Amino acid sequence: MRQARDIIEDSVMNPLGNGQHRTIYLVGDPGIGKTSLARSVFMAHRKWDDHSLPLKDREVINPNGFTHFIAYVAPEREPIDWGLPSVNKARDAFSMLPLDEFKFLPTDRPFILIDEVDKAPNMMQNLIARIANDRTVGNIVFPEGTFILMAGNKLTNKAGGFVANTHIKNRRTNVPLMVSPEEWIDDVAIPFELHSSVVSFIRVANDMLHKFDAGAPSFPSPRSVTKVGLMLNQTKSPHVERALIEGDCGVEWANSFWGHLRIFRSLRSPEMVIADPDNIEVPYGNDSMPILFAETTHLAKYVDRKNADAIFRYFNRLTGEFGFIGYRDVLKRDRLLVSGSPSGQRWLVKNATMIAATEAPAKD
């Protein structure tokens, strides 16, 4: 997903020119996070700080940024969205009137996500191909700097897709997407403050983040697991909680996660660790791994300026990867929490090489 984001941002920042356009086509399993990826790129390159405010109240943060984000779900719409026949004033010809949402000023810069392209019928796909290649359709001429991003599922997903014609496929740059549990934790779970039980569960069983099943009523995916992580931050009765987990991610996933959730809820309180970080017992034995993943993930989310040094002293006692995971989670939230603590400062110096390696972008 990070590589795909780099590709999209490169296309945003470096248009081809000479009348040529590059349209990225993201291809991946349902629920993998294609729409969220598009929104995150838009937000990073938006023109105003808050697009929900009235125009007069907005602060410009990027003069050349995007002015609109339009998520157009192709199979749910009609070709007439891009032009409805209407008689001209002389009543001697027809003119194509677009929907109001596609009326742009020459100074606008839209970011348009055309989603579920694979499920659009052939007539719509031909129309979409013209948008991608010419940046014009009917009477609509998109402003200079318009960026078109497309997304769809793999045909092997059997999600009701159509095979695109060759001339359509040749008009877009195909970018396949894969799920990375580590990226999801760093880029979604920690920034969104998902419930620590969900984050630690994916660390214990990273194959459980995404298991696409076209025949199942629900299945785990980055999208549905994120919903569970947000839901568990709320207080609900056990039977409602269990039903929502099954409804989002399926029975098999819920059965596996339920055992981990019980482990998480039986953990000692963070205050017990903070009270005696140098002497409190560290879990050990054959069954300690899920406990340590759960406790470390939870403690990292609990760190603040007052308790940081105590929790870091406990992290320093952990063997293997657990202490490093705890520190990395805190770094993702607020690096000053680590650098502002004596124990954290020593850890940063000691692990500088490893930290740089884990934060460096992947290179082929």
C-alpha positions as a printed Julia matrix, in Angstrom:
364×3 Matrix{Float64}:
   0.0     0.0     0.0
   2.87    2.37    0.74
   4.43    1.66   -2.63
   1.05    2.27   -4.3
   0.76    5.58   -2.45
   4.24    6.58   -3.67
   3.2     5.74   -7.24
   0.01    7.82   -6.98
   1.81   10.77   -5.42
   4.51   10.65   -8.09
   1.8    10.81  -10.76
   0.14   13.71   -8.94
   3.38   15.68   -8.67
   4.83   14.76  -12.09
   2.14   14.76  -14.8
   3.25   13.42  -18.18
   2.54   16.55  -20.24
   2.36   16.87  -24.05
  -1.34   16.07  -23.93
  -0.7    12.68  -22.28
  -2.2    11.56  -18.98
  -1.4     8.74  -16.61
  -4.38    7.11  -14.91
  -3.5     4.72  -12.09
  -5.74    1.65  -11.77
  -5.57    0.08   -8.29
  -6.44   -3.63   -8.34
  -6.95   -5.63   -5.16
  -9.27   -7.72   -3.03
 -12.45   -6.14   -1.63
 -11.9    -4.29    1.64
  -8.16   -3.9     1.17
  -8.32   -0.11    1.57
  -8.29    1.33   -1.97
 -10.76    4.13   -1.2
  -9.0     5.05    2.05
  -5.7     5.22    0.18
  -7.21    7.63   -2.37
  -8.62    9.87    0.35
  -5.3     9.97    2.19
  -3.49   11.16   -0.96
  -6.16   13.81   -1.52
  -5.82   15.02    2.07
  -2.04   15.26    1.72
  -2.4    17.42   -1.41
  -5.59   19.36   -0.67
  -5.8    23.09   -1.23
  -7.54   24.12    1.99
  -7.07   23.06    5.59
 -10.74   22.17    6.01
 -12.85   21.57    2.91
 -16.03   21.32    4.99
 -15.95   25.03    5.91
 -17.54   27.76    3.8
 -15.1    28.95    1.15
 -14.57   32.33    2.85
 -13.47   30.62    6.09
 -10.94   28.22    4.6
  -7.19   28.64    4.98
  -5.09   27.88    1.9
  -2.33   25.39    2.76
  -1.37   24.43   -0.82
  -2.19   26.94   -3.59
  -1.84   24.22   -6.23
  -3.72   21.61   -4.21
  -6.89   19.7    -4.99
 -10.19   21.54   -4.58
 -12.61   18.61   -4.85
 -12.66   14.91   -3.93
 -15.28   12.94   -5.85
 -15.73    9.22   -5.22
 -17.7     7.91   -8.2
 -18.82    4.28   -7.82
 -19.16    3.25  -11.46
 -21.67    0.33  -11.28
 -24.04    2.4    -9.14
 -24.23    5.23  -11.66
 -25.38    5.79  -15.26
 -23.64    7.12  -18.4
 -26.07   10.05  -18.4
 -24.28   11.35  -15.28
 -21.71   12.73  -17.69
 -24.17   14.33  -20.05
 -27.95   14.47  -20.35
 -29.3    15.51  -23.79
 -30.97   18.92  -23.76
 -32.24   21.09  -26.63
 -30.16   24.23  -27.23
 -31.59   27.75  -27.34
 -32.0    27.71  -31.12
 -33.84   24.38  -30.83
 -31.83   23.02  -33.73
 -29.41   20.74  -31.86
 -28.85   18.89  -28.62
 -26.36   19.84  -25.92
 -25.12   17.46  -23.21
 -25.72   18.81  -19.71
 -23.6    17.23  -16.93
 -24.63   16.62  -13.35
 -24.04   19.59  -11.08
 -21.24   17.74   -9.25
 -19.17   17.77  -12.45
 -19.45   21.52  -13.11
 -15.98   22.82  -12.46
 -14.36   26.23  -12.74
 -11.17   26.49  -14.82
  -9.3    27.26  -11.56
 -10.54   24.08   -9.83
  -8.4    20.98   -9.45
 -10.54   17.88   -8.85
  -9.33   14.53   -7.54
 -11.73   11.95   -8.98
 -11.77    8.35   -7.78
 -13.71    6.1   -10.14
 -14.29    3.02   -8.0
 -15.49   -0.53   -8.73
 -14.53   -0.06  -12.38
 -14.43   -3.82  -12.94
 -18.16   -4.08  -12.18
 -19.21   -1.39  -14.65
 -20.83   -2.62  -17.91
 -19.01   -2.19  -21.2
 -20.78    1.06  -22.16
 -19.71    2.71  -18.9
 -16.17    1.35  -19.2
 -15.84    2.89  -22.68
 -16.97    6.24  -21.29
 -14.57    5.96  -18.35
 -11.71    5.17  -20.74
 -12.34    8.46  -22.56
 -12.25   10.35  -19.27
  -8.94    8.7   -18.45
  -7.36    9.33  -21.84
  -8.77   12.69  -22.96
  -9.92   14.31  -19.69
 -13.12   15.19  -21.5
 -16.52   13.58  -22.03
 -19.65   15.1   -23.55
 -19.56   18.82  -22.78
 -17.36   18.28  -19.72
 -13.77   19.4   -20.07
 -11.9    18.74  -16.85
  -9.69   21.58  -15.57
  -5.93   21.47  -15.95
  -4.41   19.42  -13.15
  -7.41   17.1   -12.71
  -6.27   13.74  -11.38
  -8.19   10.57  -12.23
  -7.63    7.48  -10.09
  -9.42    4.2   -10.78
  -9.91    1.17   -8.55
 -11.39   -2.27   -8.88
 -11.25   -5.86   -7.71
  -9.38   -8.75   -9.26
 -11.44  -10.91  -11.61
 -10.37  -13.93   -9.56
 -12.34  -12.46   -6.64
 -15.54  -13.42   -8.5
 -17.11  -10.22   -7.22
 -19.28   -9.67  -10.29
 -16.65   -8.12  -12.53
 -16.4    -7.66  -16.31
 -13.32   -8.18  -18.44
 -12.28   -4.78  -19.83
 -11.56   -4.4   -23.54
  -7.92   -4.21  -24.56
  -8.05   -0.56  -25.57
  -9.41    0.29  -22.12
  -6.75   -1.69  -20.26
  -4.06   -0.02  -22.36
  -5.22    3.43  -21.21
  -4.4     2.88  -17.55
  -1.41    1.94  -15.43
  -2.19   -1.27  -13.56
  -1.03   -1.27   -9.9
  -1.83   -4.48   -7.95
  -2.31   -4.11   -4.2
  -1.44   -6.51   -1.41
  -2.09   -6.44    2.34
   0.78   -5.8     4.77
  -0.18   -6.26    8.44
   2.84   -4.2     9.52
   1.84   -1.28    7.29
  -1.79   -1.52    8.42
  -0.73   -1.34   12.09
   1.58    1.65   11.5
  -0.61    3.56    9.04
  -4.13    2.77   10.25
  -4.38    1.01   13.6
  -2.12    3.33   15.6
  -3.19    6.67   14.02
  -6.89    5.69   14.33
  -6.29    4.52   17.94
  -7.94    1.16   17.35
  -8.57   -1.02   20.4
  -5.31   -2.6    21.52
  -6.79   -6.11   21.52
  -7.33   -5.93   17.76
  -3.82   -4.61   17.09
  -2.16   -7.25   19.27
  -4.31  -10.0    17.71
  -3.1    -9.1    14.23
   0.47   -9.13   15.57
  -0.04  -12.65   16.93
  -1.87  -13.9    13.83
  -1.02  -11.57   10.94
  -2.69  -13.91    8.44
  -6.02  -12.9    10.02
  -6.02   -9.34    8.71
  -7.36  -10.35    5.32
  -9.09  -13.58    4.29
 -11.26  -12.88    1.28
 -14.13  -15.33    0.78
 -16.55  -14.47   -2.03
 -19.1   -17.0    -0.76
 -19.16  -15.84    2.86
 -21.64  -13.24    4.16
 -18.72  -11.42    5.82
 -14.96  -11.87    5.97
 -11.95  -10.17    7.59
 -10.31   -7.35    5.65
  -8.44   -4.18    6.62
 -11.77   -2.34    6.29
 -13.81   -4.73    8.48
 -11.07   -5.28   11.08
 -10.77   -1.5    11.43
 -14.5    -1.36   12.2
 -14.05   -3.92   14.97
 -11.13   -1.93   16.41
 -13.21    1.24   16.53
 -16.27   -0.53   17.92
 -14.35   -2.06   20.84
 -13.38    1.43   22.01
 -17.04    1.73   23.02
 -18.84   -0.08   25.86
 -21.34   -2.67   24.69
 -23.01   -5.76   26.12
 -21.14   -9.02   25.35
 -23.83  -10.46   23.07
 -24.03   -7.25   21.0
 -20.24   -7.05   20.86
 -19.93  -10.66   19.69
 -22.68  -10.24   17.08
 -21.03   -7.14   15.61
 -17.63   -8.85   15.43
 -19.15  -11.82   13.59
 -21.14   -9.49   11.35
 -18.02   -7.55   10.37
 -15.43  -10.32   10.05
 -17.26  -13.66   10.0
 -17.71  -16.5    12.48
 -14.27  -18.09   12.0
 -12.45  -14.82   12.65
 -14.7   -14.0    15.61
 -14.02  -17.4    17.21
 -10.25  -16.9    16.95
 -10.34  -13.31   18.11
 -12.69  -13.99   21.04
 -10.04  -16.08   22.79
  -7.46  -13.33   22.35
  -9.91  -10.72   23.62
 -10.38  -12.75   26.82
  -6.6   -12.81   27.3
  -6.45   -9.07   26.75
  -9.2    -8.36   29.26
  -7.48  -10.49   31.9
  -4.26   -8.45   31.72
  -3.02   -6.69   34.81
  -3.64   -2.95   34.79
  -1.02   -0.55   33.39
  -0.88    1.06   36.83
   0.55   -2.18   38.27
   3.41   -2.08   35.77
   4.01    1.65   36.29
   4.15    1.19   40.08
   7.09   -1.25   39.93
   8.47   -1.53   36.38
  11.87   -2.89   37.49
  10.57   -5.82   39.55
   7.09   -6.76   38.34
   7.0   -10.25   36.87
   7.42  -10.55   33.1
   5.15  -13.2    31.53
   7.1   -16.26   30.43
   6.47  -19.8    29.24
   4.88  -21.43   26.2
   1.72  -19.33   26.43
   3.42  -16.0    27.04
   3.61  -14.74   23.43
  -0.04  -13.61   23.02
   0.04  -12.13   26.53
   3.2   -10.14   25.8
   1.87   -8.92   22.45
  -1.36   -7.8    24.12
   0.32   -6.17   27.13
   3.04   -4.4    25.14
   0.54   -3.03   22.61
  -1.76   -1.83   25.4
   1.05   -0.22   27.42
   2.36    1.62   24.34
  -1.06    3.19   23.83
  -1.17    4.15   27.53
   2.15    6.06   27.56
   2.05    9.75   28.46
   4.66   12.24   29.67
   4.2    11.31   33.33
   4.45    7.52   33.04
   6.71    7.22   29.97
   9.96    6.47   31.78
   8.38    3.78   33.98
   6.82    1.98   31.02
  10.04    2.24   29.03
  11.97    0.69   31.91
   9.59   -2.25   31.72
   9.99   -2.45   27.93
  13.76   -2.6    28.45
  13.33   -5.83   30.43
  11.46   -7.62   27.66
  13.3   -10.12   25.5
  13.01  -10.62   21.76
  10.96   -8.18   19.71
   8.42   -7.15   22.34
  10.24   -4.16   23.79
  11.09   -2.89   20.31
   7.42   -3.19   19.26
   6.35   -1.16   22.27
   8.83    1.62   21.56
   7.93    1.66   17.84
   4.23    2.11   18.64
   5.02    5.08   20.89
   7.29    6.59   18.23
   4.42    6.4    15.75
   2.18    8.31   18.15
   4.62   10.95   19.44
   8.39   10.77   19.14
   8.8    13.32   21.94
   7.39   10.81   24.41
  10.47    8.67   23.77
  13.11   11.38   23.41
  11.79   13.22   26.48
  12.42   10.24   28.77
  15.89    9.23   30.09
  15.18    5.55   29.38
  13.76    6.44   25.98
  16.8     8.55   25.09
  19.15    5.66   25.91
  17.02    3.3    23.84
  17.05    5.67   20.84
  20.85    5.85   20.92
  21.27    2.11   21.37
  18.84    1.2    18.57
  19.45    4.05   16.12
  20.56    1.74   13.31
  17.61   -0.61   13.71
  15.13    2.28   13.94
  16.48    3.78   10.72
  16.2     0.4     9.0
  12.57   -0.1    10.01
  11.57    3.44    9.03
  13.34    3.46    5.63
  11.13    2.95    2.56
  11.42   -0.44    0.93
  13.59   -0.59   -2.19
  13.66   -3.28   -4.86
